[in-house]
């Protein structure tokens, strides 16, 4: 019987794994060529994977919510229409090896009286390989819970468990297993209706940092985070944990830009069929400043600074669901203002319509977030790892200002905004971070009001 292995394909730069979120076909179902077979999630984008063959789905090798690596076989399709998978012939030694692997990959394995489940106490999936290694090395579930995994969502990988074994030694703290402990909760005050005291709970990202368990009060509504919100939460906590954030603020006079845009936007829309927003104008100034200060366009890997050749600007975009996503304008330094404007509009539409592709959110080297869209005058944005800086654009407001002229100073009405630059103090010092944002403001203030598109 001919069988086709369906593998998890590469779905963008630096994407090494994906979570199976939903099987669209069950074992025994007929599948047509290019028919959607399974839904997977990478970071912030969900995708349907089409079948690479026509036939019958005979085996699913990953269940819902399990994580597969790029290149892993996730399903097998029989092209002969037979729903029963054939058992391949194997030598006795090979059969024994397979049986041993299956035994190690059971949902629950015994470990010196301690039970190792598919998921840890923190709710993170534990792969069969990690469970097998833990069993052989007599590593208990509480010890696994205490590890800070480097996999997606803090998942403990083979590398993490092996590294722990090397440093564990004789000095490891013995953890006595107890069956399903019940957390102690302080009794609520009966007189004032105060909320009960919180207790240590599981961690969503850093397993050595315990989050509080908060008990709801009467009338409270409990809303479960969706997958994207969980990923955003984990990414933000990780960024604040990894990078010491510093934020510098500069006020910029953008009167020339406001006047020029008001003059040109109708002509631009008529000629290009696109809206001319402030965002591409600001991005153009940011790209110029990055060329002047390329050390903000870097990433940090251990003690190595990776200086990026390309300038790929991510733009934080709010989705209708309230979640956040960061599509990336690739090679923004090679575009003119019209090209940047079209890219901004196309990515914003794709984000709103949930049509972004994995490559659309990969490869960013610097990020911009427009908090002014919501009427905020400034913000302290969190760095989008593995980048080292992010710029928040505040709301443009009419302000009284002192205007210097050859004839003297006078008070006038000007359009002004704040720029908030957050940067990783491990590699970007205050002088560089401050000079960069000041240079962006200079480019904005020097905008040529007579410029042609």
N, C-alpha and C positions, 0 to 999 in steps of 0.2 A: 504494500500500500504506500503510495507516494505521500509524504508528509512535508509540509513547509513550516520552517521555524520563523515566527514573527518576532523580530528583535526591536528593542527600543531604539529609535533612530536618534542621531544627534540633532538637537533642536535649538541650536544657537551657540554663539561663542561662550565658552566657559561653563556651559550647562553640562553637568556630568551625571545627573540623576533626575528622576521625576517620580511623582507620587501617582499611583493608580487611583483615580477618583471615582470611576464608574465603568463597569463592563456593559457595553451596548448589545453584546451577544452572549448567550449562555452555551455551555457545552451541549452539542447536538444540533445547534442552530446552523442553518445554511448561511453562508457568507459569500457575497458577490465581490468581484475585483473592485477595489477602491471604495467599497462600502465601509462607513465608519464602524470600527470594531471596539475601540476602547477610548475613554477620556482620561487624559493625564494632565498633571499640573506641574509646571516648572516655575518656581519663585512666585510670580504674580500673574502668569498667563495660563489659561486652560486651553487645551487643544484636543481635537478628535484625531485619532490616528486611523488612517484607512487601512483596509486589509490589502496585503500584497499578493493575495492569491484568491481564487474562487474555490469554494469547497465547503467543508463542514468543520466547525470548531470542535476539536476533540480534547483539548487540554488548555487550562489556564494555569500558568505557573506562578502568578502573583495574584493575591486577593486585593480587594478594595482597601485603600489606605496604606498598602505596603509600598515601600520605596524600591525602585528598580534603577540599576545603573545603565548608562548608555551602552548599548551592545548586548545587554542581557536578553535572553529569549523569554518573552512574556507569554507567548501562546503558540500552540501548534494547530495547523489546519491540514486536514486530510483532503487531498484533491480527488480522491476516489469516491467521495460521498459516503464513506463509512464512518459512523459516529464513534466507533470503538477504537481507541488508539492501540496500535500494535505493540507487542512487547518485544523489544529488540533482543536478539540472541546475544549472549555474553558468556565469557569464560567464567568458571566458578569464582576465581579471584575477583573479577570485575563485579560479579553479582554481590559478593560479600562486601566490596567497597561501597557499592550503591546502598546496600542495606544499612551499612554503618552510617553513611551520610544521612539517610532518611531517619534513622534512629536519633541522630544528633539534632535533627531539625524539627523534632516534634514540638507541638505547642507548649508543652511543659516538660522540663527535664529535671531529674533529681540531682541535687548538688549538696551532698553532705547533710541532708535534712532540710535544706533551704530550697524553696521552689523558685524556678526561673520561668517567668511567664513570657509571652510574646511581647508584652508591653511592660515597661518599668512602672514603678510607683508614681512616676511623673507623667505617665501616659505616653511616653515615647516608645516607638517600635524598636524592638531588639531583634536583630537579624539572627537567623539560625547559626551562622558562623560565629557571631559574637557569643551567643548562648553556649555553643559547643566549647569555645575556648574558655569561657568562664567556668564551665563544668569541670573541665580537665584541671584547671588551676585552682579549684575550690574558692572561686570568687562569689560572694553572696550578692543577692539582689540589692540590699542597702548600699553595698560598695559601688555597684553599677549606677544606682541612683545618684551617688555623690560625684560621678565623673562628669566633667564638662565635655560633651561630645562635639566634634567638629563637623559632623554630617548635617544634612538638612534638618532644620528645626531642633538642633542640639542633639541629634541622634548619635549614639556611641558607635564608632566605626571600628574595624579590625585594627587600624593603626592606633586608635585611642586605647583599646583594651590591652594591646601588646606593650604600649608605652607605659601603661599603668603597672603591668606585671613587672617591667624592668625596674621601676622605682618603688615598687611595693615593699619588697624585702622583708626583713624580720620586724621592721618598725611599723608595719601596718597595724592599724587599730582593729582589733577583733570586734566584729559586730554580731551580737547575739540575735538570731532571728526570732521574731515573735509573730504569732498568727493574727493577721488583720487587726492591728492596734487601733483603738478608738481614741481620737484626739481629745484631750481635756479642754473644755471650754468653760471660761468663767461664767458664772450665773449672771444673767442680766439684772440690772437694778430695777426692782419692782416699782419704786416710787416715781422715778422720772422718765421711764421708758427709754433709757439710754441703750445704745447698741451694745451687744455682747462683746466681750474682749475677743480679739482675734488670736489665732494660733498659727503656728508654722504649717505651711502646706507645700504642695508641689511647685516646681519651677517650670515656667514656660520656655526658658532658654538656658539660663545659667543654673545648673543643678546644685551648685553650692550656695546659691542665694535663695532663701525660702520666702515665698510670697505668702501674704496673710490669707487665711480663709475668712471671708466676710459673710456673716449670716444675714440673710434678708430680714427686714422688719415687715410687719403686716401691711399689705397694700403695695409692696414693692413689686416691680416687674422684672423678671429675669430674662435677659436676652443673650443667647449663646452667640459667641463670636463666629463669624463665617471664616472660611479658610483664608481668604485674603487678609482679613483683619488680624488673624493670628500671625501670619507671616510678617505683616507690617510691624506688629508689636515686638516680635522676636528680633527683627532687623534693627529697630530703633534701640531696644535695650542693648543689643550687641554693640551698636555704634557708640553709645554713651559709655559702655564698659571698656571698649578698646581705645577710643580716642579721647584725650583731654581736650575738651572744646573751649575755644576762646572766640568771642564775638567782637568785632569792631564796627562802629557805626559812622556813616558819613551822610551829610545832607547835600543833595544836588539840586541845582536850579535847572529845570527842564522846560522852561518857557519856550525856548526856540523849537524844541521837539513838538510840544503841544501845538504851537501855531503852524508848524510845517505839516504835521499830520492832518490838522483840520483843513488845510489847503489842498492836500494831495489825495486824501482817502477816496473821494468820489471818482477822481480820475483813475486811481489804482483799481478800484472795483470795476469800473467800466472796461478797462484794458485787460485786466488779469482774471476778472470774475472771482476775486477773493477780497475778503476784508483786510484792511491794513490796521493791525492793532499795534500797541506800544511794544509788545513782547519782542518781536524781531529787531526793533530798533535798539532795545536794551541789550539783546544778545549780540548784536554787531559790536557794540562798545565793549562787552565782556570779552569777546574773542580778541579784539585789539589789545586789551589789557593783558590777556593770557600770553600773547606773543611778546609783550614787554616783560612779563614776569612768569616765565615758563615753569618755575618751581612750585606753582600752585596747581599745575596740571600733572600731578604725580600720584603714585600709589606707593604704599609701604608694605613690603613683604619681609617680616622679621626685622633684620637690620639693613635690608637692602631697599634703596629708594629707586623706584621704577619711573623714569622720566618719560612721559608719553609723547610719542611723535605726533599722533593725531589729536585734534581738538574736537571732541564729541560732546556736545552740550545736552545734558538731560534737562527736561522741563517737568517739574512736578505738576501733575494734573489731577484735579479732583474728579472723581467719577460720580454719576448720578446716585450710586449706592452710598456715597459718603466716604468710600475708601479712596486711597491714593495710589497713583501709578506714575512711573517716570519714563516716558518714551524719550528716545535719544535722537538728536539731529547729528548724523554722522558727518565728519569733515566740514564742520560749520565754517572753518577758516577758508574754505575754497568756494564759498557761496557769496553772491552779492546779496543786497538787502531783499530783493524780490525772491530769490531762491530761499532765503531763510524764512520769509513770510509764508511762502507756499508750504514749506516743510512743517512749520509750526501749525498751520491750519489743518493740514492733512493728518498729522499725528493726533491733534486734538479731536478731530472727528472720529478717527479710528478708536481712540480711547473711549469716547462717549458711546460709540456703537458696539463696544466690546469686540473689535476686529483687529486689535493689535497682534502682531506675530511675535514669536519669541525673540527674533533678532531686532525687533523694534525697541526692546527695552534692555538690550545688551550693549556693552562696550562704552558706556558713558565715562568721561574723564573729569567732568565738572558739571555741577547741577545748579539750576536756577529755580527758585520758587517765587511766585508772584502773590504775596500775601495781601497786596493792595486790592486784589480782586474782591476780597471780602471786607474791604473798608479798613483794614489794619494799616497803621502808619509804619510799623516796624515789627520785627520778630527775631527770635533766636533759633534759627533752623538747625536740625540735627543732620550731621554729615551723612551722605549716602555712600556707605562703604562699598568698595574699597577706595573711594576717592578721599581726598584730604581737605576739601573745602566746598562750601555751598553759599550762594548769595540769595538773600531775600529782598524782593523789590516791594517797597511800601506804596501806599496809596498816594496819588498825585493830588496835592491840595493847593488852593490859592492862599498865599501868605503875604503879609506886609513885609517888605524887605528893604534894606538900604542898598541903593544902586549907585555905584561909583561911576562918574562921568568926568570928562575933562573940565566941565563947567562946575563940578562940585558934586557932593552927595545929595541924594534926595530919596524919599520914601515912595515905593511903588508896589503894585500888586504883581507877584510872581508866582509861577507854578513850581512847587517844590516837592521833593520826595526824599525819604530816607532809604539808604542802602545798608543792609545788615549782613556782614560777612563773617560766617562761622568757619573756623579752620582748626586743623589738628595740630596742637602745639608740640607734638613730637617732631614734626618736620617743618612746620610753618611757624616762624616766630612772629612776634607782634609787629616788627618792622616790615616784614614782607607782607603779612596779612593786611596791615593798615595801608601800606603804600599801594597795594593792588586795588583795594576798594576805592581809594582816593583817585587812582588813575581811571577807573571806570567812571567816576563822577566827573572827572575832567573831560573825558571824551563826550559825555552826555551834554555837558554845559557848552562845549565848543562845537556842537552840532551846527552845520551850515544851513541856515534857514532858506537859502536860495538853491539848495541841492535839487537836482533833477533825478527822477527815477529812471 
